[in-house]
Amino acid sequence: MKAEIYNALAALNRGFEVVLESLTILQNEGVLTADYVQDQTPFVEELRAGLNHLIIEKLETREAKDWGHFGRMKQTIEARMKE
């Protein structure tokens, strides 16, 4: 399950890259103006950054709990092995 979350986050970011690359291609082909692409880029990047921030904040909390949980398990095993 954890890998699926990180894969989804990576896919989300790749999707934003595709959007930005597509805007650039459309600009290079004369479909969109440079000003339009330049004006839209901050909106795309703000949305990406906001989503990344929200997701990573939630993941940080989850990872901290997992770290503590598995750290305690490791300590228990290490103590048992010393006996």
N, C-alpha and C positions, 0 to 999 in steps of 0.2 A: 504494500500500500504506500509506503514512504517513497519508493522509487517512482510510483505513478504520479505523486504530487510534484516531485522535482522534474520529472519528464514533462508534465503539463506546464509548469512554469517556464521551462526551456522552450517548449512549443509556442507558448504565448509570446515570448520575446522574439522568437524567430518570425512569428506572424507580424509583429510590429516592424521588423526589419524588411519583410516583404512589402508591407504597405509603403514604407519610406523609399525602398528601391523602385517600386512601381510608380510612385509619384515622380521620381527622378527620370525614369524612362519616358513617362508621358510628357514631362517637360522637354526632354531631349528630342522627342518626336514632334514637338510643337503643339501638342494637344492642350497642355497646361502652361501657363506663364511661370517664369522663374519667381516672380513676386508671389504668385499664388502658392507655389510649393514652399517657398521660404516662409510665408505666413502660416501655412498649415502645419509645418514641421513641429513648432513648439506645442501645438495642441496634441499631436500624436505622442510626442515625447512626455508631455505632462501626464497624459492618460497612462502611458506605460509605467512611468515612475510611480504614480499613485498606486497602481495595481501591484507593482513589485513591492512597494513599501508595505502595503496592507498584508500581502501574502507572506513576505519575509518576517514581518512582525509576528504573525501567527505561528510561523514555522519556528522562529526563535524560541517562543514560549514552549512549544512542543518538544523541541530538541533539548532545551534545558531540563525539562522533566525527564526525558529519556536518559540524558546524561547522568542525572542524579540517580535514577532508578537502576541503571545498569552498573553504575559505579558502586552502589551499595551491594548489588549482587556479586560483583567482582571481589569486593572486600570480604564478603562472607565466604566465598570460595577460597580465597587466599588464606583466611584464618583457619578454615577447616583443613587445608593442605599442610599447614604448619604443625598441626596436632599429630 
